Amino acid sequence: MRRPIDTAAPLRPRLPSPVWDVPDPWLADRGVELRLKRDDLIHPLVPGNKWRKLAPNLRAAVERGHTRLLTFGGAYSHHIRAVAAAGAAYGLSTVGVIRGDELADAPRNWSLARAEEHGMELAFVTRSAYRETLRGLGEGDPGLLRRLEERWGRAYVLPEGGTNVLAAQGTAQLVAELPDLGPGDVVCCAVGTGGTLAGIAAALPAGARAVGFAVLKGAEGYLDGEVAELHRRGWGRAFGTWRIEHGYHGGGYGRVPPELEAFAARFEERHGVRLERRYVAKMLWGVHGLVERGELAPGSRVTAVVTGPPDPEGPEASAAGTRPGP
Ligand SMILES: *Cc1c(COP(=O)(O)O)cnc(C)c1O
């Protein structure tokens, strides 16, 4: 007999995640207060928004009798590692479909090696096949779903980045952990697929706003629409509480220009927090930019969501495999 799943066990996430005040004279001079919502500390293996987004999906998977999770990601995907670790903890087998067939025979990078250590079965596909598969999934193509099932058996399918309506509703939870939000509050997060921003924006109390910072280049054309679509499907309405800044991707996913690196290093030194570069540093760089441009009025309080921890440093990171990239 199956017991109802308790997603608080067995991973035992640290919830609510801590909130850190970040006193900063430069911001104080401009009348802006900054604090960090340390979601990166939720769990060492399933941290940040990956926990928030997976928790309701794990529950749904188990409730629907699934024993296997199937998902998609790139060579360094935080989501892939998180699914592998969460699946292992809940006794679900996991399959990761990985973009880039050239990776199949290359030495595993640290990120994929970790996923495999947690028992994830990796399947490497060409970039075009990957794109086609994601498109088919997005459209709910029945032929594609059948082919996936034939290949992998019955599985609970999580889209790339783990974003679906349940995931967005999971990230709304972080706003519930900030009961003091109100007018003058701005909650900021990095935006990959938009699931995290969608959940935050939908949960804000009156007067508070959310600003997301896109980490992908060229996302102006579709990303805002995807957030709006999550709102429509998950909440049955639109929200006027949010917007996306598209000027801080630093040249594209995984790109860290010298200016951004310098900003991140300065922030780390000043505040004693290491910053994940692909998402978190870009978001904080963007917050800094908004203040510089006078777009955050004096009296604003920024709650910046630290959506994940930095990559490991040293031998583990450089041991093997390809360089980080899209
Ligand atoms: C995956 C990830 C994001 C992107 O979240 P979306 O919900 O896809 O927008 C942001 N920050 C970190 C650290 C991540 O790992």
The ligand as an ORCA input file, in Angstrom:
! r2SCAN-3c Opt
* xyz 0 1
  C      16.805     27.147    -12.893
  C      17.250     28.397    -12.245
  C      16.600     29.627    -12.464
  C      15.520     29.792    -13.494
  O      14.235     29.660    -12.987
  P      12.967     29.690    -13.949
  O      11.854     29.281    -13.082
  O      13.251     28.703    -15.042
  O      12.828     31.047    -14.500
  C      17.014     30.722    -11.731
  N      18.045     30.629    -10.865
  C      18.718     29.485    -10.657
  C      19.873     29.480     -9.719
  C      18.341     28.337    -11.339
  O      19.027     27.196    -11.130
*
